[in-house]
Amino acid sequence: MWFLNRPDAANVWKNPEIKERYRRYSGILDGKNHARYLITKRIPVNISLEEPLEKLWEEHDKIAKEFDDYLEKIAQEEDSLKNMAIPEISFLDLKEKIALEILKDCHFCERRCKTNRKEGKVGFCRLGEDSILSSAFLHSGEESVLVPSGTIFFAGCTFTCVFCQNSDISQEWCDESRENISGGVIVSPKKVALMAQRLWKEGAKNINFVGGDPTPNLHTIISSLKEMNENITMLWNSNMYQSLEATKLLLEVMDFWLPDFKFWENEFAKQMSGINQYREVVTRNIKMAYTQGSGEVLIRHLIIPGRVEKDTYPILEWCSKEIPKSLVNIMEQYRPQYLVQRDPDKYRMINRRIYPEELKNATKKADELNILWKPVS
Ligand code: SF4
């Protein structure tokens, strides 16, 4: 039983500050609030889905601006979800259609490969139209506020972190030719929905979309929501390198955000994870989730050896200033794995665990900045 080895998970909700900061999530757990995706199913769209993508986005953005009004009316009981009819074409249908259009010219992440994945071509992440499921289970190792978490792991990633702790599903889930897939099985949206329903029945507090990274699977995830009706928190557990367009699709369906925020210096991010403009993209997306989405965010910051001053401090300063009501998990579990382990001379600087002093300095800084980290670290 998950709660036997996680007494912190049972106790964390007694903390009034946590209850306040995660008010909507807590309300969904208590059955008082509705998961956002359930509301998107009931908002009508007055446009044919055959219109060009530009028109679909215009309609999407117009409804997105009104979304908080729908939430407010339901919260004030001026309107009830039960009384809201399912429209012929819903906001969720519109999101699904846009996601499927993006797949034809893939820009789910800021690599913007522009490949037609609908025709089976693959981009940098090596994923075509199909999503590959690695595993799905009730996870008792996540942060206290999240467990047990109904975790759905997709194979494939938009990053190539040299120290990846999950390289079997992020990088090595298939061979170069992509003919042999060892890291999972093809999964349909319906199957994802069935797994989410099973996890919900088993007691999951949330459905936790992760990988690898969930971003290349956005079309599958949105389509799976159409097959579900359970009032459960939808959680985006990601490197947050998704494109602006992908973030906009996510804002009204995700209730809780669990972003990684590892690097501050772009040059180091490029060396470690092979991506450009890390800081600009990730801070943009986190800020959008905080100000335009549910606002309920838990940052995961992995301390990297030798990088406390260059990355940890400025990241904590940014969090304290820009997303002050979020919690931060200050993670000490860095291990030299994957390419670092295979070529330790090349990665000498990061070929070690972090020193106790580095953790001490990171948490001291978080305390100085009044960041709430202890209940989730
Ligand atoms: S998800 Fe990103 S890496 Fe994968 S094909 Fe699309 S743009 Fe490229």
Boltz pocket constraint, residues with backbone or C-beta under 6 A from the ligand:
constraints:
  - pocket:
      binder: B
      contacts: [[A, 106], [A, 107], [A, 108], [A, 109], [A, 110], [A, 111], [A, 112], [A, 113], [A, 114], [A, 115], [A, 122], [A, 123], [A, 124], [A, 125], [A, 126], [A, 127], [A, 157], [A, 158], [A, 215], [A, 216]]
      max_distance: 6.0
